């Protein structure tokens, strides 16, 4: 996807959604107070804050539980939102940066999971 500059917004979006799945691999399964969460949906339903969506919940979880990758995760989230809803024109440098953030998240998950 990163070979043509007209697809840089897609590269950023794909990097973020890939990061979501890597982080969920860290999150699950999760046992707290004798309750085991095997799916993201079950965890989200029980632990979300009022008015918090799935992305917000997961971002809070990453910030609180995985500070080593929280910067990269938040940046990917923000870049993806901008690429999808605000400014579709991104260049090669931004898409390379998004890929580097994803790579750091991937390396962290592979090391600690």
QUIUR-V312271 format. One record per pair of residues at least 12 apart in sequence whose ideal C-beta (glycine too) atoms are under 6 Angstrom apart, sorted by the first residue. I is the first residue (numbers start at 1). GAP is how many residues later the second one is. If there is no record, write none. Layout:
<<I | GAP> <I | GAP>>
This chain:
<<2 | 93> <5 | 87> <8 | 82> <8 | 83> <8 | 87> <9 | 74> <9 | 79> <9 | 81> <11 | 84> <12 | 67> <12 | 68> <12 | 71> <12 | 83> <12 | 86> <13 | 67> <13 | 70> <13 | 71> <15 | 61> <15 | 83> <15 | 84> <15 | 87> <16 | 60> <16 | 64> <18 | 84> <19 | 54> <19 | 57> <19 | 83> <19 | 86> <22 | 83> <22 | 84> <22 | 87> <23 | 39> <24 | 16> <25 | 84> <25 | 88> <26 | 83> <26 | 87> <44 | 13> <59 | 18> <68 | 40> <69 | 36> <69 | 39> <72 | 29> <72 | 32> <72 | 33> <75 | 26> <76 | 25> <79 | 19>>
